[in-house]
């Protein structure tokens, strides 16, 4: 019996599509180290993010497709991940060249749990296996140091002949905040130029290292900080946090309008405080109604990434500096954050694919 050839395997794998990117895995350059030896086929599928929720689907589709080829006796598929960058911003200098994706977690108003979401999403992305950092850009109300349980120290290290700030680690994540350099009892009273300078330093003067994702906790509303980011930094997109009420739609409209004007794409919306799970009866209680964020997402054709319930553990974790994903990794809330992080990573992969210009390659072994 004749064994299958490498060319036959490649042609067959062209029929397997990435479910998110809607292109075949060969043209996407996801097939690596392909080898065919006496009917035994081995190759690696390089996912666009370690948080990919569709690994099992791709694995099953590859094996099903190759099983129908005469001369194939076995198929061994390994999985790896190589996060692709999706930053954009024509004419801007990339202040963070070693960071592949910069995600702004934002909201049209305060009080929606934006900082809690940002901190836990950063932890969730790391738990998925991605190199992730967390930047607190809320100059007037920095809360990330408390939520992550870390006190910053202005340690400097030499990088390529220049001195940069080494961000402290919190739960394995590099974290930076203006709160590390301010008296916690003093209010920040800065005008736009000083804000811009401080933000520039938090980006350009910090040694973030090689990161797949940098999650940025933005200040609420639409103001100087958002404008500064659009002018000074290449970003991948903004993730909007909203609450369930219909009035949340107005906040989403404002935030979307602002990001549209500064040409930062919105990669998703999530609904925080979506419902409360009663300890006594176990029922879900929709304290603030439900579905406002999802309706806003549908109206503006923005990906809806999921919902987060209200729990005391989530608040307690923030107060103690231990994110719920660390404190209660098997809880429903932790599960939701992991799911949303995977969907966010998927949307960033889609954004990266849109920006790709170079053709695919398949690396084969002799």
N, C-alpha and C positions, 0 to 999 in steps of 0.2 A: 504494500500500500504506500502510495506517495504521501510524503508529509507536506503539510501546509508551508507556504513560503512567507517570508516577512512581508512581501508586497500584499499578499492576500489578507494578512492580519491587519495591516494598515488600512486597506480598503474597507474591511469589515468594521473597524473601529470608527470610521468616518460616519457610520450610521448611529453612533451613540452620542446623544446630545447632553450637554450640561443643562439640567432642568431650569436653572436660573438665568443663564446667559443665552440659552436658546441657540447655541451653535455646537457643532460637533467637537468632541474633545481633541481630535487631531488638529483641526484648524486653530484651536485655542492654544495649542502648544502644551497640552496637559499630559501627553504621552511621552514618557521618558524611559531610557534604558531598555528598549524593546529587544528581546532576543527570542529566536525560535530554534529549538534544538531537538531534532528527532520527534517532532510532534508536541513537545512541551513548550508552551508559550509563557514567557515571564515578562512583565513590564511594570512600571510604576506610573500611577496616576497622580500627578502633582496638582492638588487642589489649590484654589485661589485664596483659601483661608483655612487655618486649622479649625475654625469654628463652623465649617461647612456642615449643614444638617442633612445633606443629600448624599453623603458618602455611600450608604447602603444601597441607595437607588442606582448610583453610577456603577457600583460593583456588580449588582444583579444584571444590569443592562449589558455590561461588557461580557460577562460570562454567558449570558443567553445568546448574544450575537455570535460569539466565537464558538459556541457549542455546535452551531449549524455548519461549520466549515469542515469538509472532509480532511482527514489527516491531522486534526488537532486531538491529542490524547489527554492533555491536561492544561489548565490555565491557572497561573499564580499571579495575583495582582497585589502589589504593595501600594500603600498610600503615603504620600508626603504632602507638604503644603509649602507654598511660596507666595506670601502675600504680595499683591501687586499694588503699586501706588495709584492713587486717584486724585492727587492734588491738582488744582488748576488756578489760574489767575494770570492772564496775559500781562506782560510788562512788569511783573513784580519780581523782586529778588526773593528766592526761597531761603528764609531765615532758618529753616529746619530741614536741611538737605538729607539728614540721616533718618528722618521720620517719613514713612511711606504714606500714611493717611492721618489727616488732622480732622477731628470731628468736633463741631461746636454743639454742646448741649445747651439749648436756649429755650426761653419762654417769653410770651408776650407780657407777662406780669409776674410779680413775686408771689410766694406762698403756694406754689404748685409742687414743691418737692424736687425742684430741678437739681440741686446739689446732691441730694440723696440718690437720685437716678444716675447722675454722672459718676459718682464714686462707685456705686455698685456695678454699673456697666463696665467700668474700667477693670474691676476685679473679675467680672464674668468673662471678659475677653481674655484676660490672663489665664483663667481656669481652663479656657478652651485651648490654650497652648500658644497664644499670640504674645509677642513682646509688646507690652502696653505701658504707657505712662499717663499721668493725670496732672493737668495744669489748672490751677484755680485762678481764673481771670476776673473774678468778682472783686474788684479793687475796694469797693466801699463796704462789702460784707463778706469777707473771706471766711468760709466755714469748712473747707476741705481739711485743714489741719486737725480740727476737732473730730470730724467724721472719720478720718483715717487714723486718728490716734498717733500723730507724729508732730514733733517739734523740729523745725528746721534749723540748721546750722549753716552759716555762710562759709562752708569749706570750699576752698578753691583748689583746682587741679590744673596742671599744664596740659593743654591739648594742641598739638601742632604748633608749638611755640607761643601759644597765647593762654592766658589764665581764664578759666571758666568756673562757674559755680557748679558744684556737684550736688544734684538733688538728693535729699535723703530718701531712704526706702521705707515704705509702709506696706506691710503684707506682701512684700516682694515687688511692689510697684515704685518706680521713681516718681516722686511727687514734688511739685513746686507751687508756692503760693506767696503772694505779697504779704500774707499774714505772718510769714516767717520773719519779716523784717520790720514789722510795725509793733508799737505798743498796743496790746489788745484792749486797753482801756481808753485809747484815744481815737477820735473820729478822723477819718481821712477826708480832708477838705482840699481837693485838687481840681484844677480846671483841665480842660482837654489836653493841652500840650504836655502837662505833667503825667496825665494818664497814659498818653501815647508813649512817652519815654519809659515809664515803668513797664508797660507791656512789652515794649521792644527788648528791654533787658531780660525779662522773664523768658523770652523766646531765644534771642540771639546770644545772650551771655550765659546760658545754662547748657551744660553738657548732658544732653538727653541720651546719647548713645544711639545704637541702631534699634529703632522701634517700628513695629508694624502699625500700631495705632497710638495716637496721642488724643486722649479725651479731654476736652476743654470745658470746664464749668463756667459758663458765661454769666454776666450779671443779668438780672431781669430787665425786660423792656427793650427799647430801641434807642440807643444813644451813642456816645463817643466811643465806647469800647468796641461795639459792633463795627462801627465805621473804621476804627483803627485796624481791626483784624482784616477787613476787606482790602485795605490799602497796603498793609505791610506783610501779609502772610498768605501763602498759598494754602488753601484749605480744600478738603474733600467734600464737605457739605455740612449742613446743620440738621440736628435732630431736635424736633420740637416736643416739649413736654406740656401737656394740657390736662385739665381736670374734666370730669364727666358732664358738667352742666352745659346746657345749650349756650349759656353766656360765654363759655370757653371759646366758642366760634369767633367771637369778636377779637379775642386775644390772638388766636391763630391767624386771623386776617391781618392784624397789625404786624405780627412777626413775619409772616410770609411776604407782605408788601415790602418790609425793610430788607429782607434777604434778597428779594427779587431786584431791588434797586441797586444793591451792591454786588449783584451777580454771584451770589453764593447759593448753590443748589440745596434744596431740602431733601434729605435722603430718607426721612420718615417722621412719623408722629407716634407718640405713645400716650396712653391714658393712665395717669397716676391717680391714686385714691379712688379706684374704680368701684370697689365694693368692700364691705367689712364682713369678715367671717366670724360669727358669734361663737365664743368659747362654750357657751351653754347648750345651744341648740344645733350648732354646726351649719346653720343656714347662712346664705349670702344676703347681706342687707345693703341695698343701694342707697347709701346715705345722701350722696350728691347726684342722684339719678345715675344714668349710665349710658355710654355710647356717644357722648358729645364729641369726643376726639375722633372717633371712628367716622362719624358723619362729616366732620370737617375734612378728614382725609379723603373721603369719597368725593366731596364737593370740589376739592382742589386737585384731585388725582395725584395724591401723595401716598406713598406706601404706608399702610397702617401696620405697625410692628408689634402691637400687643398692649396688654393692660396690666397694671400693678395694683393689688388690693391694699387696703389699709390694715396694718397690723401693729400692735404695740412693739413687737420684736424689732421691726424695721426702725422705729423711732429710738428704741433703747440702744440698738447697735450704733446708730449715729451719735448718740450722746456719749457712749463709752469708747468710741473710736474703733469699733469692731464691726465692719459691714456684715449684714445678715448672711451673705454668702460664706463668710468665714465662721460666723457664730452658729448658724443653723443651715448648713449646706444642703440638707435634704428637705427643707421646708418648701411649701408651695410658692412662696415669694421668691426664694432662691431659684427654683425651677423656672419661674417666669422670667427672671433676669437673664438666665442662661439662654432661654429661647429667644428673647429679644436681642441679646448680643449676637446670636448666630444670624438672625434676620438682618441686623444692622451690617454685619460683616458681608452678608450676601449682597446687600444694596451697594456697599462700597466696591465689591467685586464687579457689579454691573456697571458702576460709574467708571471703574478702571478700564473695563472692556470697551466702553464707548470712546475712551480717549486713546486707545491703542492704535498705533499706526503701522508697526512692523509686522511682518508675516510670521507665521508659526514655524517652529523647527521640531524635529523628532531626533532625539539623541539615541543612537543605537549602539549596541555593544558587538564587538567582533566575536 
